């Protein structure tokens, strides 16, 4: 899968965020989420990336964007074997986002 091995924030990113003000940290996190969203526009077949993006939007409280990301992940997951744990994770997230 394209991009599925792309790491999240580095240890340096986390350390830098820990020393930031709350407002600066929010801007920093938002920029990381936007970079991921931008990368997924170029690599739309990255199931794990869409799952990370959905979770990031969920954490940020952006329910509509989270649903959209998980719907994309769900479409990509159609080819997975039925016992793949990601299917359950996607279904659980989509159920929680409906409420």
N, C-alpha and C positions, 0 to 999 in steps of 0.2 A: 504494500500500500504506500503510495507516495506520501512522504512527510510524516508517517506514523512514528518515526524514530526521532522527530524533532523534539528537543527537550523543552521543558517549561523554563521558568526563571532559573538563572544560575545561582549558586551560593552567594556570589557577589551581588546579584540583584536583590536577593533577600536581605543581605546585610545592609545594603544601601537603603532599602525601604525601611528597615528597622530604625535608622537614624533620622528619618524624615518626619516633618510635621504631618499631622493627619491629612491636611489639605494636599500637601506635596505627595504623600503616599497615594492618595486617591487619584491624583493626576497620573502618577507613575503606573499604577495598576491599570487605569483606563488605557494608557498608551500601549501597554503589553497586550491587552485584549484587542485593541484596534489593529495591532500588528498581526495578531493571529487571524483576525477576520480578513485582513488584506491578503495574507498568505493563502487562506482558503479560497479566495476568489481566483487565485492563480493555480491552486491545487485542489479542485473541488471533490476529488475522490478520496480524500484523507478522512476516513471514518473516525479515527481516534481524535483528530484535530477538531472535527465537528462536535464530538462529545465534550472535549475540553472547552470549546467555545460556549456550548450550551450551559455547561456548569458555571463558567465564568459569568455569563449573563445572569444566570439564576442567583448567584452570590451577590451580584450587583443590583438585584431586584428588577431587572429588565425582563419581565416574564414573556412578553411577546417575542423578543429577540431570542430568548432561551428556547421557546417552543419551536421557532423557525429552525434554529440550529439542530435541535433534537429531531425534528421532522426530516431534515436532510440526512442526519445520521441514520434514522430509521430506514429511509429509502436505500441508503448504501448498505445497510445491514441485511437486506433481503437475501443476499447471497451467502450469508454466514451459516455454518452448521447450527442446528437447533440448540445445541448444548453450549454455544459460545456465551460466556458470561456477559459480554457486552450487550447482548439482546435484552437480558434481564435489566441491566443498568439503564438502558434506553427506555424500556417500558415503564420502569419505576419512575424515572424522571418525568416522562410524559404524563403519567398518572398524577404525580404531585403538582405539575404545572397546570393541570385542568382545574384543580380545586381553587 
